[in-house]
Each structure stands twice: as C-alpha cells, then as structure tokens.
C-alpha cells in the first residue's frame, strides 16, 4: 500500500510540476521543416468518431476557443499536454503555423498545420507531428492528425478523427515492415492511443456542449 501511494504521489507531483513550468524550447532544440508526409494509405492509422449535438458553426467556433490542455485526455496512460510555444508568428491554426507542445512527462514534440478549411457543410483540419522527445515515441518518425467535421442535420455535427503514424524502419517494430506495422497497431495504436483519442473527443464534446449551455444560460432573462 505504501508503494502504491508513493507511486501515485510521484505521478501526481510530476504532472503538477510540469503544469507550472513554462513551455519553452529545450536545450539544443533546432526548429526544422516538417518531414515529407506519405499518403495515408502507406501509414499505420486509427480512426474515431463522435457526434456533437450542436450545429457545425458552433462546433468549429467552439473548438477553436478550447485550449489543447483542456481537451487532450488527461486520464490516459500517455503523457498529456502541459503547454505550448509558438515557433511561427501569429496563432496556431492556419496552414504553415507551427508550435512546440510540451508534455507532462517533461518531453516535447512539434506540430504544424498542413490544411485548414471550412465551408457551410464541413470543416477539415490536418496537421503533422514530429520531433518527439518522449521515450514512448522512439519507434515513430512522425504522426499525422486529420479532423473531418461534417454537418449531419438535426442530429448536430459528426467529428471524424484519423491519426496515422510513420514508423522508423531502423527500429523495432518498424524494421519488421508490414508485420511491424501490424504489431504497432494492435499493441499500441488500437489500444492506448485509441483510448486517448476517444477521451479527447469526449472532452471536446463536453466542452462545446457545456460552453454552449453556459453561454445560453448566462444571457439576459427571457
């Protein structure tokens, strides 16, 4: 019991300390262009969906106001986000904008927007992630996140999130080729990472639907 309590205390304290440390480039950090991104069919991928019971415009506007720290699932076994640092001018969100993202285990990664568009029926946001420093990402060269948000009428809005990875072919399991991709998918992507994706989408849904209700209830009396 003492060991369990100590372990929990260390984990909690580590996350708390990480959350209070400013997110800045680590020593020796070099801001490099993102790697060439392969077609999604050549990557190892997993997708999750969720329906948010709000109109498309409310969803797209609402998610832009929610911080990454609040939407990424903090209950996952994976490290969560503790802060971000812009590497390009302006805000993160337009194609070409790039930022450093710090994680609660003290590691970091770099994200860059590849595509961002919206019209009256849908929205599409695609980004690439690389330069991971966490030990858990040693087998990975880069990841690609792809959000497709679609108006589904009276039911609200459907958000489809695909996350794809390019494995390092010089490390396990990447050097096993397609078998390595399979092992990575069933052993990590479809388990730990899928759980994080589902938790993040649930957090996004709760944040948007909750904020919408708060805004409605905080308006003038009717």
C-alpha positions in Angstrom: 0.0 0.0 0.0 2.8 2.4 0.9 4.5 1.7 -2.5 1.2 2.4 -4.3 0.6 5.6 -2.5 4.2 6.7 -3.2 3.8 5.9 -6.9 0.6 7.9 -7.1 2.1 10.8 -5.3 5.1 10.8 -7.6 2.9 10.7 -10.7 0.6 13.5 -9.4 3.5 15.7 -8.3 5.3 15.2 -11.7 2.2 16.3 -13.6 1.7 19.3 -11.2 5.3 20.4 -11.6 5.1 20.1 -15.4 2.0 22.1 -15.5 3.7 25.0 -13.7 6.9 25.1 -15.8 6.7 27.4 -18.8 6.7 25.6 -22.2 9.9 26.7 -24.0 12.3 25.0 -26.5 14.6 22.6 -24.6 18.4 23.0 -24.7 19.8 22.1 -28.1 16.4 22.4 -29.8 16.5 23.0 -33.6 13.4 24.2 -35.4 13.4 22.2 -38.7 10.9 21.8 -41.5 8.4 19.0 -41.1 9.2 15.7 -42.7 7.7 14.8 -46.1 4.3 13.3 -45.4 3.4 10.0 -47.1 -0.1 9.2 -48.4 -2.3 8.0 -45.5 -2.7 4.5 -47.1 1.1 4.0 -46.5 0.9 4.9 -42.8 -0.5 3.0 -39.8 -3.8 4.5 -38.9 -6.7 4.5 -36.4 -10.0 6.5 -36.6 -12.6 7.5 -34.0 -15.9 9.3 -34.4 -18.2 11.3 -32.2 -21.5 13.2 -32.7 -21.7 16.6 -31.0 -25.3 17.8 -30.6 -24.6 21.3 -31.8 -24.6 23.0 -35.3 -21.5 22.9 -37.4 -20.6 26.5 -36.9 -21.0 26.2 -33.1 -18.6 23.2 -33.1 -16.0 24.8 -35.3 -16.1 28.1 -33.4 -16.2 26.4 -30.1 -13.3 24.1 -30.6 -11.1 27.0 -31.6 -11.7 28.5 -28.2 -10.8 25.4 -26.2 -7.2 25.0 -25.1 -5.3 21.9 -26.0 -4.5 21.2 -22.3 -8.3 21.0 -21.6 -9.3 18.8 -24.5 -6.5 16.2 -24.6 -7.5 13.3 -22.3 -5.5 13.7 -19.1 -6.7 10.3 -17.8 -4.8 8.4 -20.5 -1.7 6.3 -19.7 0.1 8.5 -22.2 1.6 11.9 -21.2 -0.8 14.8 -21.6 -0.2 18.4 -22.7 1.2 20.9 -20.2 1.7 23.9 -22.5 2.6 25.2 -26.0 5.1 27.6 -27.5 4.6 29.2 -30.9 7.5 28.7 -33.4 6.0 30.9 -36.1 4.3 34.3 -36.0 0.6 34.6 -35.2 -1.7 32.0 -33.7 -1.7 28.3 -34.3 -4.4 27.2 -36.8 -3.6 28.4 -40.3 -1.6 26.3 -42.7 2.1 26.6 -42.0 1.7 27.7 -38.4 4.0 25.6 -36.1 4.3 25.2 -32.4 6.2 23.3 -29.8 4.0 21.3 -27.5 5.2 20.3 -24.0 4.0 17.2 -22.3 3.5 16.3 -18.6 6.4 13.8 -18.6 8.9 16.6 -19.4 9.1 15.7 -23.1 8.0 17.7 -26.2 7.0 17.5 -29.8 6.4 19.8 -32.8 3.2 20.3 -34.6 2.5 22.1 -37.9 -0.8 22.7 -39.7 -1.0 21.2 -43.2 -4.5 22.1 -44.1 -7.4 24.1 -42.5 -10.6 24.9 -44.3 -14.3 25.2 -43.7 -17.5 25.8 -45.6 -21.2 25.7 -44.8 -21.3 21.9 -44.8 -17.9 20.8 -43.3 -14.5 21.6 -41.9 -11.1 19.9 -42.4 -8.1 20.3 -40.2 -4.9 18.3 -40.9 -1.6 18.5 -39.1 1.8 16.8 -38.8 3.6 15.9 -35.6 7.3 15.1 -35.3 10.5 15.7 -33.3 9.1 13.6 -30.4 11.5 13.5 -27.4 9.4 11.1 -25.2 10.8 7.6 -24.8 7.5 6.1 -25.8 7.7 7.7 -29.3 11.1 6.2 -30.2 9.6 3.9 -32.9 7.9 6.9 -34.6 9.2 9.2 -37.2 6.1 11.4 -37.4 2.3 11.3 -37.0 -0.5 12.9 -38.9 -3.8 14.0 -37.4 -6.8 14.6 -39.6 -10.1 16.0 -38.4 -13.1 16.0 -40.7 -16.1 17.8 -39.2 -19.5 17.3 -41.0 -23.0 18.8 -40.6 -25.4 15.9 -40.2 -28.6 18.0 -39.9 -30.9 17.8 -36.9 -28.6 15.4 -35.0 -25.8 18.0 -35.0 -22.2 17.5 -36.1 -20.1 14.5 -36.7 -16.3 14.7 -36.0 -14.1 12.1 -37.6 -10.5 11.9 -36.3 -7.9 9.8 -38.0 -4.4 9.5 -36.6 -1.6 8.0 -38.7 2.0 7.2 -38.0 5.1 6.6 -40.0 7.3 4.1 -38.1 11.1 4.3 -38.0 12.3 1.4 -40.2 15.6 1.2 -38.4 13.9 0.4 -35.0 11.6 -2.2 -33.6 8.9 -2.8 -34.7 9.3 -0.7 -37.8 12.2 -2.8 -39.2 9.7 -5.7 -39.4 7.9 -3.9 -42.3 4.2 -4.7 -42.5 4.4 -7.1 -39.6 5.9 -4.3 -37.5 3.0 -2.0 -38.6 0.5 -4.7 -37.5 2.2 -5.1 -34.1 2.3 -1.4 -33.6 -1.4 -1.1 -34.5 -2.7 -3.9 -32.3 -0.3 -3.4 -29.4 -0.5 0.4 -29.1 -2.5 2.4 -31.7 -5.7 0.4 -31.3 -5.4 0.3 -27.5 -3.6 3.1 -25.6 -3.8 5.6 -28.4 -7.4 4.8 -29.3 -8.4 5.3 -25.7 -6.7 8.7 -25.6 -8.5 9.7 -28.9 -11.9 8.6 -27.5 -11.3 10.5 -24.3 -10.1 13.6 -26.1 -13.2 13.6 -28.4 -15.4 13.1 -25.4 -13.7 16.1 -23.7 -14.2 18.2 -26.8 -17.9 17.2 -27.0 -18.4 18.1 -23.3 -16.5 21.3 -23.6 -18.5 22.5 -26.7 -21.9 21.4 -25.4 -21.2 22.6 -21.9 -19.9 26.0 -23.1 -23.0 26.4 -25.3 -25.3 25.7 -22.4 -23.4 28.1 -20.2 -23.5 30.9 -22.8 -27.2 30.3 -23.2 -28.0 30.4 -19.5 -25.8 33.4 -18.9 -27.7 35.6 -21.3 -30.3 38.2 -20.4 -33.5 36.9 -18.7 -36.3 35.9 -21.1 
